[in-house]
């Protein structure tokens, strides 16, 4: 089974910033969430940089904690205290 995980700073398809205070689905305006089965909104609360360009990111999604380890070049746009959407779907 294959799962797609996406981290995004906004759900707007045009890339315009999200207000991060509320999400009210609008049936007339498509969003990134339309293409995924599960969507969460959270905040990065810790980042650490390891050797060999490895970054460790800790985020909280309403108490559900995520620790993501990856290459710096893939995670360079994520900043401390950033608000993030996590989107998941089965492929």
Biopython code that builds the backbone (N, CA, C, O; Angstrom):
import numpy as np
from Bio.PDB.StructureBuilder import StructureBuilder

atoms = [
    (1, "UNK", "N", (0.838, -1.175, 0.000)),
    (1, "UNK", "CA", (0.000, 0.000, 0.000)),
    (1, "UNK", "C", (0.887, 1.243, 0.000)),
    (1, "UNK", "O", (1.891, 1.297, 0.710)),
    (2, "UNK", "N", (0.518, 2.219, -0.782)),
    (2, "UNK", "CA", (1.284, 3.450, -0.894)),
    (2, "UNK", "C", (0.459, 4.616, -0.360)),
    (2, "UNK", "O", (-0.737, 4.717, -0.632)),
    (3, "UNK", "N", (1.113, 5.502, 0.406)),
    (3, "UNK", "CA", (0.453, 6.672, 0.980)),
    (3, "UNK", "C", (1.203, 7.919, 0.547)),
    (3, "UNK", "O", (2.434, 7.944, 0.557)),
    (4, "UNK", "N", (0.469, 8.948, 0.167)),
    (4, "UNK", "CA", (1.059, 10.240, -0.172)),
    (4, "UNK", "C", (0.850, 11.186, 0.992)),
    (4, "UNK", "O", (-0.273, 11.347, 1.468)),
    (5, "UNK", "N", (1.931, 11.819, 1.459)),
    (5, "UNK", "CA", (1.888, 12.803, 2.528)),
    (5, "UNK", "C", (2.415, 14.113, 1.971)),
    (5, "UNK", "O", (3.488, 14.156, 1.370)),
    (6, "UNK", "N", (1.656, 15.182, 2.173)),
    (6, "UNK", "CA", (2.051, 16.501, 1.698)),
    (6, "UNK", "C", (2.009, 17.472, 2.863)),
    (6, "UNK", "O", (1.067, 17.457, 3.655)),
    (7, "UNK", "N", (3.032, 18.319, 2.972)),
    (7, "UNK", "CA", (3.034, 19.425, 3.921)),
    (7, "UNK", "C", (2.844, 20.702, 3.124)),
    (7, "UNK", "O", (3.530, 20.925, 2.127)),
    (8, "UNK", "N", (1.912, 21.544, 3.561)),
    (8, "UNK", "CA", (1.625, 22.779, 2.830)),
    (8, "UNK", "C", (1.351, 23.908, 3.811)),
    (8, "UNK", "O", (0.809, 23.686, 4.894)),
    (9, "UNK", "N", (1.728, 25.112, 3.426)),
    (9, "UNK", "CA", (1.465, 26.276, 4.275)),
    (9, "UNK", "C", (0.093, 26.870, 4.002)),
    (9, "UNK", "O", (-0.381, 27.706, 4.770)),
    (10, "UNK", "N", (-0.547, 26.452, 2.926)),
    (10, "UNK", "CA", (-1.874, 26.945, 2.569)),
    (10, "UNK", "C", (-2.638, 25.865, 1.822)),
    (10, "UNK", "O", (-2.046, 24.965, 1.227)),
    (11, "UNK", "N", (-3.950, 25.967, 1.861)),
    (11, "UNK", "CA", (-4.786, 25.058, 1.080)),
    (11, "UNK", "C", (-5.276, 25.708, -0.204)),
    (11, "UNK", "O", (-5.930, 25.059, -1.021)),
    (12, "UNK", "N", (-4.964, 26.990, -0.387)),
    (12, "UNK", "CA", (-5.379, 27.709, -1.593)),
    (12, "UNK", "C", (-4.558, 27.218, -2.791)),
    (12, "UNK", "O", (-3.330, 27.168, -2.723)),
    (13, "UNK", "N", (-5.220, 26.864, -3.864)),
    (13, "UNK", "CA", (-4.533, 26.346, -5.050)),
    (13, "UNK", "C", (-3.637, 27.384, -5.715)),
    (13, "UNK", "O", (-2.666, 27.029, -6.384)),
    (14, "UNK", "N", (-3.957, 28.666, -5.535)),
    (14, "UNK", "CA", (-3.121, 29.713, -6.134)),
    (14, "UNK", "C", (-1.915, 30.061, -5.262)),
    (14, "UNK", "O", (-1.101, 30.902, -5.645)),
    (15, "UNK", "N", (-1.790, 29.427, -4.097)),
    (15, "UNK", "CA", (-0.652, 29.661, -3.219)),
    (15, "UNK", "C", (-0.801, 30.859, -2.303)),
    (15, "UNK", "O", (0.124, 31.181, -1.557)),
    (16, "UNK", "N", (-1.952, 31.530, -2.344)),
    (16, "UNK", "CA", (-2.136, 32.688, -1.470)),
    (16, "UNK", "C", (-2.158, 32.230, -0.012)),
    (16, "UNK", "O", (-2.624, 31.132, 0.292)),
    (17, "UNK", "N", (-1.656, 33.071, 0.880)),
    (17, "UNK", "CA", (-1.526, 32.676, 2.296)),
    (17, "UNK", "C", (-2.870, 32.347, 2.948)),
    (17, "UNK", "O", (-3.901, 32.935, 2.623)),
    (18, "UNK", "N", (-2.825, 31.402, 3.864)),
    (18, "UNK", "CA", (-4.009, 31.048, 4.649)),
    (18, "UNK", "C", (-4.010, 31.879, 5.920)),
    (18, "UNK", "O", (-2.950, 32.291, 6.392)),
    (19, "UNK", "N", (-5.205, 32.134, 6.489)),
    (19, "UNK", "CA", (-5.253, 32.908, 7.729)),
    (19, "UNK", "C", (-4.902, 32.059, 8.949)),
    (19, "UNK", "O", (-4.570, 32.611, 9.998)),
    (20, "UNK", "N", (-4.967, 30.742, 8.839)),
    (20, "UNK", "CA", (-4.597, 29.788, 9.887)),
    (20, "UNK", "C", (-5.423, 29.897, 11.161)),
    (20, "UNK", "O", (-5.057, 29.312, 12.180)),
    (21, "UNK", "N", (-6.522, 30.627, 11.125)),
    (21, "UNK", "CA", (-7.381, 30.712, 12.300)),
    (21, "UNK", "C", (-8.634, 29.863, 12.140)),
    (21, "UNK", "O", (-9.204, 29.389, 13.123)),
    (22, "UNK", "N", (-9.054, 29.677, 10.909)),
    (22, "UNK", "CA", (-10.243, 28.875, 10.675)),
    (22, "UNK", "C", (-10.211, 28.340, 9.243)),
    (22, "UNK", "O", (-9.562, 28.905, 8.363)),
    (23, "UNK", "N", (-10.917, 27.256, 9.039)),
    (23, "UNK", "CA", (-11.082, 26.731, 7.693)),
    (23, "UNK", "C", (-12.547, 26.427, 7.498)),
    (23, "UNK", "O", (-13.101, 25.540, 8.147)),
    (24, "UNK", "N", (-13.164, 27.155, 6.617)),
    (24, "UNK", "CA", (-14.571, 26.940, 6.290)),
    (24, "UNK", "C", (-14.621, 26.461, 4.842)),
    (24, "UNK", "O", (-14.389, 27.243, 3.920)),
    (25, "UNK", "N", (-14.920, 25.187, 4.643)),
    (25, "UNK", "CA", (-14.965, 24.682, 3.263)),
    (25, "UNK", "C", (-15.938, 25.488, 2.417)),
    (25, "UNK", "O", (-17.048, 25.804, 2.846)),
    (26, "UNK", "N", (-15.512, 25.803, 1.240)),
    (26, "UNK", "CA", (-16.322, 26.575, 0.304)),
    (26, "UNK", "C", (-16.519, 25.708, -0.937)),
    (26, "UNK", "O", (-15.568, 25.447, -1.674)),
    (27, "UNK", "N", (-17.739, 25.268, -1.162)),
    (27, "UNK", "CA", (-18.009, 24.363, -2.282)),
    (27, "UNK", "C", (-17.765, 25.002, -3.641)),
    (27, "UNK", "O", (-17.569, 24.296, -4.630)),
    (28, "UNK", "N", (-17.774, 26.329, -3.701)),
    (28, "UNK", "CA", (-17.595, 26.990, -4.987)),
    (28, "UNK", "C", (-16.129, 27.229, -5.312)),
    (28, "UNK", "O", (-15.787, 27.496, -6.464)),
    (29, "UNK", "N", (-15.266, 27.136, -4.321)),
    (29, "UNK", "CA", (-13.842, 27.395, -4.536)),
    (29, "UNK", "C", (-13.035, 26.134, -4.208)),
    (29, "UNK", "O", (-13.003, 25.713, -3.052)),
    (30, "UNK", "N", (-12.388, 25.531, -5.197)),
    (30, "UNK", "CA", (-11.611, 24.310, -4.927)),
    (30, "UNK", "C", (-10.396, 24.610, -4.048)),
    (30, "UNK", "O", (-9.866, 25.721, -4.051)),
    (31, "UNK", "N", (-9.968, 23.590, -3.296)),
    (31, "UNK", "CA", (-8.778, 23.739, -2.449)),
    (31, "UNK", "C", (-7.923, 22.483, -2.552)),
    (31, "UNK", "O", (-8.363, 21.469, -3.095)),
    (32, "UNK", "N", (-6.733, 22.551, -2.044)),
    (32, "UNK", "CA", (-5.819, 21.418, -2.030)),
    (32, "UNK", "C", (-6.428, 20.248, -1.257)),
    (32, "UNK", "O", (-6.154, 19.090, -1.570)),
    (33, "UNK", "N", (-7.245, 20.542, -0.258)),
    (33, "UNK", "CA", (-7.871, 19.504, 0.564)),
    (33, "UNK", "C", (-8.806, 18.599, -0.242)),
    (33, "UNK", "O", (-9.051, 17.459, 0.154)),
    (34, "UNK", "N", (-9.319, 19.086, -1.345)),
    (34, "UNK", "CA", (-10.244, 18.295, -2.173)),
    (34, "UNK", "C", (-9.596, 17.025, -2.713)),
    (34, "UNK", "O", (-10.293, 16.056, -3.013)),
    (35, "UNK", "N", (-8.284, 17.020, -2.841)),
    (35, "UNK", "CA", (-7.569, 15.897, -3.440)),
    (35, "UNK", "C", (-7.042, 14.895, -2.422)),
    (35, "UNK", "O", (-6.361, 13.940, -2.795)),
    (36, "UNK", "N", (-7.345, 15.099, -1.138)),
    (36, "UNK", "CA", (-6.798, 14.250, -0.081)),
    (36, "UNK", "C", (-7.901, 13.734, 0.826)),
    (36, "UNK", "O", (-8.961, 14.349, 0.947)),
    (37, "UNK", "N", (-7.639, 12.587, 1.465)),
    (37, "UNK", "CA", (-8.629, 11.958, 2.325)),
    (37, "UNK", "C", (-8.605, 12.502, 3.743)),
    (37, "UNK", "O", (-9.630, 12.505, 4.424)),
    (38, "UNK", "N", (-7.448, 12.962, 4.191)),
    (38, "UNK", "CA", (-7.297, 13.389, 5.582)),
    (38, "UNK", "C", (-6.443, 14.651, 5.617)),
    (38, "UNK", "O", (-5.374, 14.694, 5.008)),
    (39, "UNK", "N", (-6.909, 15.677, 6.327)),
    (39, "UNK", "CA", (-6.196, 16.948, 6.405)),
    (39, "UNK", "C", (-6.140, 17.391, 7.859)),
    (39, "UNK", "O", (-7.148, 17.364, 8.566)),
    (40, "UNK", "N", (-4.941, 17.804, 8.306)),
    (40, "UNK", "CA", (-4.769, 18.328, 9.665)),
    (40, "UNK", "C", (-4.044, 19.673, 9.587)),
    (40, "UNK", "O", (-3.289, 19.938, 8.651)),
    (41, "UNK", "N", (-4.290, 20.503, 10.582)),
    (41, "UNK", "CA", (-3.631, 21.804, 10.685)),
    (41, "UNK", "C", (-2.835, 21.825, 11.979)),
    (41, "UNK", "O", (-3.359, 21.490, 13.041)),
    (42, "UNK", "N", (-1.568, 22.220, 11.892)),
    (42, "UNK", "CA", (-0.731, 22.207, 13.087)),
    (42, "UNK", "C", (0.352, 23.263, 13.049)),
    (42, "UNK", "O", (0.346, 24.166, 12.213)),
    (43, "UNK", "N", (1.294, 23.121, 13.991)),
    (43, "UNK", "CA", (2.356, 24.115, 14.147)),
    (43, "UNK", "C", (3.689, 23.434, 14.451)),
    (43, "UNK", "O", (3.754, 22.494, 15.243)),
    (44, "UNK", "N", (4.743, 23.922, 13.812)),
    (44, "UNK", "CA", (6.100, 23.435, 14.076)),
    (44, "UNK", "C", (6.542, 24.031, 15.410)),
    (44, "UNK", "O", (6.518, 25.249, 15.586)),
    (45, "UNK", "N", (6.945, 23.178, 16.347)),
    (45, "UNK", "CA", (7.382, 23.701, 17.636)),
    (45, "UNK", "C", (8.852, 23.447, 17.924)),
    (45, "UNK", "O", (9.381, 23.968, 18.906)),
    (46, "UNK", "N", (9.523, 22.659, 17.094)),
    (46, "UNK", "CA", (10.954, 22.429, 17.314)),
    (46, "UNK", "C", (11.597, 21.999, 16.002)),
    (46, "UNK", "O", (11.015, 21.253, 15.214)),
    (47, "UNK", "N", (12.807, 22.489, 15.794)),
    (47, "UNK", "CA", (13.609, 22.074, 14.644)),
    (47, "UNK", "C", (15.039, 21.907, 15.097)),
    (47, "UNK", "O", (15.543, 22.696, 15.897)),
    (48, "UNK", "N", (15.685, 20.894, 14.594)),
    (48, "UNK", "CA", (17.106, 20.730, 14.886)),
    (48, "UNK", "C", (17.820, 20.283, 13.616)),
    (48, "UNK", "O", (17.259, 19.587, 12.770)),
    (49, "UNK", "N", (19.053, 20.700, 13.516)),
    (49, "UNK", "CA", (19.873, 20.395, 12.346)),
    (49, "UNK", "C", (20.964, 19.430, 12.761)),
    (49, "UNK", "O", (21.727, 19.702, 13.688)),
    (50, "UNK", "N", (21.035, 18.326, 12.085)),
    (50, "UNK", "CA", (22.016, 17.281, 12.369)),
    (50, "UNK", "C", (23.100, 17.301, 11.301)),
    (50, "UNK", "O", (23.047, 18.088, 10.356)),
    (51, "UNK", "N", (24.078, 16.427, 11.465)),
    (51, "UNK", "CA", (25.151, 16.359, 10.464)),
    (51, "UNK", "C", (24.622, 15.778, 9.160)),
    (51, "UNK", "O", (23.546, 15.181, 9.125)),
    (52, "UNK", "N", (25.372, 15.954, 8.113)),
    (52, "UNK", "CA", (25.054, 15.452, 6.778)),
    (52, "UNK", "C", (23.752, 16.042, 6.219)),
    (52, "UNK", "O", (23.008, 15.348, 5.526)),
    (53, "UNK", "N", (23.475, 17.320, 6.519)),
    (53, "UNK", "CA", (22.300, 18.037, 6.008)),
    (53, "UNK", "C", (20.965, 17.398, 6.387)),
    (53, "UNK", "O", (20.011, 17.446, 5.611)),
    (54, "UNK", "N", (20.895, 16.809, 7.564)),
    (54, "UNK", "CA", (19.665, 16.198, 8.056)),
    (54, "UNK", "C", (18.949, 17.185, 8.975)),
    (54, "UNK", "O", (19.564, 17.792, 9.852)),
    (55, "UNK", "N", (17.635, 17.337, 8.762)),
    (55, "UNK", "CA", (16.808, 18.217, 9.587)),
    (55, "UNK", "C", (15.763, 17.367, 10.309)),
    (55, "UNK", "O", (15.172, 16.461, 9.721)),
    (56, "UNK", "N", (15.544, 17.671, 11.590)),
    (56, "UNK", "CA", (14.498, 17.005, 12.358)),
    (56, "UNK", "C", (13.475, 18.065, 12.743)),
    (56, "UNK", "O", (13.809, 19.062, 13.383)),
    (57, "UNK", "N", (12.223, 17.840, 12.347)),
    (57, "UNK", "CA", (11.141, 18.790, 12.595)),
    (57, "UNK", "C", (10.125, 18.130, 13.514)),
    (57, "UNK", "O", (9.735, 16.982, 13.305)),
    (58, "UNK", "N", (9.701, 18.871, 14.537)),
    (58, "UNK", "CA", (8.642, 18.409, 15.429)),
    (58, "UNK", "C", (7.458, 19.353, 15.279)),
    (58, "UNK", "O", (7.606, 20.570, 15.387)),
    (59, "UNK", "N", (6.278, 18.781, 15.028)),
    (59, "UNK", "CA", (5.067, 19.580, 14.859)),
    (59, "UNK", "C", (3.946, 18.962, 15.680)),
    (59, "UNK", "O", (3.913, 17.753, 15.913)),
    (60, "UNK", "N", (3.034, 19.814, 16.109)),
    (60, "UNK", "CA", (1.868, 19.363, 16.860)),
    (60, "UNK", "C", (0.616, 19.667, 16.057)),
    (60, "UNK", "O", (0.418, 20.784, 15.577)),
    (61, "UNK", "N", (-0.221, 18.657, 15.922)),
    (61, "UNK", "CA", (-1.505, 18.790, 15.232)),
    (61, "UNK", "C", (-2.599, 18.539, 16.262)),
    (61, "UNK", "O", (-3.168, 17.449, 16.326)),
    (62, "UNK", "N", (-2.886, 19.554, 17.060)),
    (62, "UNK", "CA", (-3.906, 19.430, 18.096)),
    (62, "UNK", "C", (-3.566, 18.394, 19.144)),
    (62, "UNK", "O", (-4.463, 17.738, 19.674)),
    (63, "UNK", "N", (-2.306, 18.233, 19.452)),
    (63, "UNK", "CA", (-1.864, 17.248, 20.431)),
    (63, "UNK", "C", (-1.315, 15.978, 19.806)),
    (63, "UNK", "O", (-0.621, 15.216, 20.479)),
    (64, "UNK", "N", (-1.605, 15.735, 18.546)),
    (64, "UNK", "CA", (-1.018, 14.608, 17.824)),
    (64, "UNK", "C", (0.351, 15.074, 17.322)),
    (64, "UNK", "O", (0.440, 15.962, 16.475)),
    (65, "UNK", "N", (1.400, 14.473, 17.847)),
    (65, "UNK", "CA", (2.753, 14.940, 17.547)),
    (65, "UNK", "C", (3.355, 14.210, 16.356)),
    (65, "UNK", "O", (3.151, 13.010, 16.171)),
    (66, "UNK", "N", (4.097, 14.957, 15.559)),
    (66, "UNK", "CA", (4.797, 14.393, 14.408)),
    (66, "UNK", "C", (6.267, 14.763, 14.517)),
    (66, "UNK", "O", (6.608, 15.916, 14.781)),
    (67, "UNK", "N", (7.123, 13.793, 14.315)),
    (67, "UNK", "CA", (8.561, 14.031, 14.228)),
    (67, "UNK", "C", (8.980, 13.575, 12.841)),
    (67, "UNK", "O", (8.854, 12.400, 12.497)),
    (68, "UNK", "N", (9.476, 14.510, 12.052)),
    (68, "UNK", "CA", (9.824, 14.250, 10.662)),
    (68, "UNK", "C", (11.319, 14.487, 10.489)),
    (68, "UNK", "O", (11.825, 15.562, 10.811)),
    (69, "UNK", "N", (12.017, 13.486, 9.983)),
    (69, "UNK", "CA", (13.445, 13.587, 9.726)),
    (69, "UNK", "C", (13.665, 13.470, 8.226)),
    (69, "UNK", "O", (13.138, 12.567, 7.576)),
    (70, "UNK", "N", (14.457, 14.406, 7.681)),
    (70, "UNK", "CA", (14.693, 14.363, 6.248)),
    (70, "UNK", "C", (15.854, 15.222, 5.822)),
    (70, "UNK", "O", (16.486, 15.894, 6.637)),
    (71, "UNK", "N", (16.125, 15.192, 4.550)),
    (71, "UNK", "CA", (17.208, 15.977, 3.966)),
    (71, "UNK", "C", (16.847, 17.460, 3.968)),
    (71, "UNK", "O", (15.707, 17.833, 3.693)),
    (72, "UNK", "N", (17.822, 18.292, 4.279)),
    (72, "UNK", "CA", (17.604, 19.740, 4.378)),
    (72, "UNK", "C", (17.053, 20.330, 3.079)),
    (72, "UNK", "O", (16.243, 21.257, 3.118)),
    (73, "UNK", "N", (17.478, 19.807, 1.939)),
    (73, "UNK", "CA", (17.013, 20.382, 0.665)),
    (73, "UNK", "C", (15.527, 20.163, 0.436)),
    (73, "UNK", "O", (14.900, 20.927, -0.299)),
    (74, "UNK", "N", (14.944, 19.124, 1.056)),
    (74, "UNK", "CA", (13.510, 18.874, 0.916)),
    (74, "UNK", "C", (12.676, 19.620, 1.953)),
    (74, "UNK", "O", (11.480, 19.836, 1.754)),
    (75, "UNK", "N", (13.303, 20.011, 3.054)),
    (75, "UNK", "CA", (12.572, 20.632, 4.158)),
    (75, "UNK", "C", (13.017, 22.066, 4.418)),
    (75, "UNK", "O", (12.738, 22.609, 5.487)),
    (76, "UNK", "N", (13.695, 22.681, 3.476)),
    (76, "UNK", "CA", (14.272, 24.009, 3.688)),
    (76, "UNK", "C", (13.229, 25.119, 3.830)),
    (76, "UNK", "O", (13.533, 26.163, 4.407)),
    (77, "UNK", "N", (12.022, 24.925, 3.326)),
    (77, "UNK", "CA", (10.990, 25.968, 3.420)),
    (77, "UNK", "C", (10.233, 25.949, 4.738)),
    (77, "UNK", "O", (9.435, 26.849, 5.000)),
    (78, "UNK", "N", (10.466, 24.952, 5.564)),
    (78, "UNK", "CA", (9.786, 24.861, 6.852)),
    (78, "UNK", "C", (10.610, 25.599, 7.897)),
    (78, "UNK", "O", (11.821, 25.405, 8.006)),
    (79, "UNK", "N", (9.926, 26.458, 8.670)),
    (79, "UNK", "CA", (10.588, 27.294, 9.662)),
    (79, "UNK", "C", (9.994, 27.037, 11.050)),
    (79, "UNK", "O", (8.859, 26.574, 11.168)),
    (80, "UNK", "N", (10.776, 27.344, 12.112)),
    (80, "UNK", "CA", (10.228, 27.210, 13.469)),
    (80, "UNK", "C", (8.981, 28.082, 13.639)),
    (80, "UNK", "O", (8.908, 29.180, 13.087)),
    (81, "UNK", "N", (8.023, 27.600, 14.386)),
    (81, "UNK", "CA", (6.755, 28.271, 14.696)),
    (81, "UNK", "C", (5.848, 28.434, 13.476)),
    (81, "UNK", "O", (4.855, 29.160, 13.534)),
    (82, "UNK", "N", (6.181, 27.772, 12.387)),
    (82, "UNK", "CA", (5.371, 27.842, 11.170)),
    (82, "UNK", "C", (4.110, 27.001, 11.337)),
    (82, "UNK", "O", (4.136, 25.951, 11.978)),
    (83, "UNK", "N", (3.032, 27.458, 10.770)),
    (83, "UNK", "CA", (1.791, 26.690, 10.764)),
    (83, "UNK", "C", (1.735, 25.891, 9.456)),
    (83, "UNK", "O", (1.998, 26.415, 8.374)),
    (84, "UNK", "N", (1.386, 24.610, 9.594)),
    (84, "UNK", "CA", (1.425, 23.693, 8.450)),
    (84, "UNK", "C", (0.160, 22.863, 8.348)),
    (84, "UNK", "O", (-0.434, 22.482, 9.356)),
    (85, "UNK", "N", (-0.236, 22.592, 7.134)),
    (85, "UNK", "CA", (-1.265, 21.602, 6.874)),
    (85, "UNK", "C", (-0.562, 20.302, 6.513)),
    (85, "UNK", "O", (0.439, 20.306, 5.796)),
    (86, "UNK", "N", (-1.087, 19.200, 7.008)),
    (86, "UNK", "CA", (-0.615, 17.873, 6.643)),
    (86, "UNK", "C", (-1.760, 17.207, 5.909)),
    (86, "UNK", "O", (-2.868, 17.116, 6.438)),
    (87, "UNK", "N", (-1.510, 16.744, 4.709)),
    (87, "UNK", "CA", (-2.542, 16.120, 3.877)),
    (87, "UNK", "C", (-2.124, 14.696, 3.553)),
    (87, "UNK", "O", (-0.968, 14.455, 3.205)),
    (88, "UNK", "N", (-3.052, 13.745, 3.662)),
    (88, "UNK", "CA", (-2.765, 12.339, 3.407)),
    (88, "UNK", "C", (-3.799, 11.723, 2.475)),
    (88, "UNK", "O", (-4.974, 12.089, 2.486)),
    (89, "UNK", "N", (-3.327, 10.779, 1.670)),
    (89, "UNK", "CA", (-4.245, 9.968, 0.852)),
    (89, "UNK", "C", (-3.568, 8.658, 0.491)),
    (89, "UNK", "O", (-2.344, 8.579, 0.394)),
    (90, "UNK", "N", (-4.384, 7.634, 0.294)),
    (90, "UNK", "CA", (-3.905, 6.345, -0.200)),
    (90, "UNK", "C", (-3.856, 6.426, -1.710)),
    (90, "UNK", "O", (-4.756, 6.977, -2.344)),
    (91, "UNK", "N", (-2.805, 5.877, -2.278)),
    (91, "UNK", "CA", (-2.676, 5.851, -3.735)),
    (91, "UNK", "C", (-3.106, 4.508, -4.288)),
    (91, "UNK", "O", (-3.067, 4.298, -5.500)),
]
sb = StructureBuilder()
sb.init_structure("model")
sb.init_model(0)
sb.init_chain("A")
sb.init_seg("    ")
for serial, (resi, resn, name, xyz) in enumerate(atoms, 1):
    if name == "N":
        sb.init_residue(resn, " ", resi, " ")
    sb.init_atom(name, np.array(xyz, "f"), 0.0, 1.0, " ", f" {name:<3s}", serial, name[0])
structure = sb.get_structure()
